[in-house]
C-alpha cells in the first residue's frame, strides 16, 4: 500500500485518493494551493513535519507494523463506502460548476421570485398613483391579487398538462 519515492516510503490511501478524485475537492485543493495564504500554510505545515514528525517516524515503524493490517482494512472499508456513496449520489462526480448550479438553484429561484414580486408591486404602485398609506395598501392588495392570479394560471396549466398525459397513458394501456 505504500510506494517508494527517492528511497523514502510514501504512504498511500485508496480512501484519500477517492476523495481527492471528486472534482469539487480537486478544485478546492487546487485553489488552496494557488492562494498565497494556502501556500504559506502548506509550507509551514511541511516545515513542522520536517522538524518534529519526520525524526520520530523511524521509532514508530515497529508499532505501526502492529496496526498496519487494521489501517489497511479501514482504508479498504473507506474506499468501499465511497464507492457505494458514488452509486447512491452520482452528483458528487459532476463538475464543480454544475454542482454550484445545483446547490444555488433554490437561491437563484428565490431571487427571481422576489424580483418578480417587487416588479409587480412597482407597476401596481405606478398604476394606483399618489402617495400615502392608502396608495401603498392598494398597491399591496393588487400585487397580491396579480401574484395569486399568476399562480392559479400556472397551477391550471400544470394540471391540464398532467390530465392530458394521464389520458394518453390510459389510452396506451387500453390499446
Secondary structure, DSSP 8 states (H G I E B T S, - for coil): --EEETTEEE---HHHHHHHHSHHHHHHHHHHHHSHHHHHHHHHHHHHIIIIIHHHHGGGHHHHHHHHHHHHHHHHHHHHHHHHHHHH-GGGGS-HHHHHHHHHHHHHHHHHHHHHHHHHHHHHHHHH-S-SHHHHHHHHHHHHHHHHHHHHHHHHHHHHHHHHHHHHHHHHHH-
